[in-house]
Amino acid sequence: MLGHRAIDHDGWRAVCPWPGPSFHEASRPFGTPITADELGKLDAHHWELYHIDEDFAETQDVAADNRGKLIEMISMWYVQAGKYDVLPIDSSGVQRAVVERPQVSAPRTGYVFRPGTQTLPMAVVPRVLNRPFSVTADVEIPSDGAEGVLICQGTNVGGWTFYMKDRRLHYAHNYVRRALYSVSSTEDVPGGRHELRFEFEPTGEPDIAHGKGMPGRAQLYIDRRPVGETDLPVTTPLMFNPGGMTCGANPGSAVTDDYEPPFRFNGTLHTVTVDLSGELITDHESEMRMHMARQ
């Protein structure tokens, strides 16, 4: 994995760490390429051997006293590496984390959600950070009003929520629990069937390396009429953790203190559509640090 090699067989484990025994002890940064010359030095001098049947915690490197077994294990590693297309050894970090990977579904910019389904994990939900996007809810409001979450993502430690309360339409962005930015409609949502919409319009560039996502203008619409807006000076830079997305409720800890979870929408919610047709801005080095922090 990323240049770090190991193999287990019959109670023994051989390990060849890269870029060093630990990141603290390594004289090279993470993602340093392994050259042919470096690979030769690693194979000659830096494999470790543990008899895990007797030393399951790998506290005693017995390579020096079991040279024959070590050579056997290294040879076995190369046989398996060749068999399963591991070679050539690739220790690159950032490049491998951000490279485009095959997806089960075709790329798309529109997602339609319906209430009553399970919370979707962050890995499969629309990626709304650092790009223009919109959220449109198709609802029917009873004559005496309705309230509840139309769609939300995240928790009280970071996320966003689009909801109705006190007959008004609301949006809130929880910036890693440091600040809460919100906007509310200037008028009530009347009874009947309506299109309720939130739009995020970028107003600047993100500073992801310093923990600041793209600033922008939050705008609310009822049946395509603007009914509220505010500026978000900063948004979440990379991810919400936990980052599950739920349609029609906010299970778990609430994104905002403005309501008590799960705050299920009690009108009729037909669909919520998330549109991501705007360009996504990324910071590859920060993305890499995020992936490594989750390992």
ABEGO torsion letter per residue (X at the ends): XGGBBBBBBGGBBBBBBOABABAAABABBBGBBBBAAAAAAAAAAABBBBBAAABAAGABBAAAABAAAAAAAAAAAAAAAAAAGAOBBBABAAAAAABBBBBABBBBABBBBBBGBBBBBAAABBBABGBBBBBBBBBBBBAAEBBEBABBBEBAAEEBBBBBBGGBBBBBBBBGGABBBBBBBABBBBBEBBBBBBBBBBABBBBAAAGBBBBBBBBBBBGGBBAEBBBBABBBAABBOBABBBBGBBBEBBABAABBOAGBBABBBABBBBBAABBBBBBAAAAAAAAAAAX
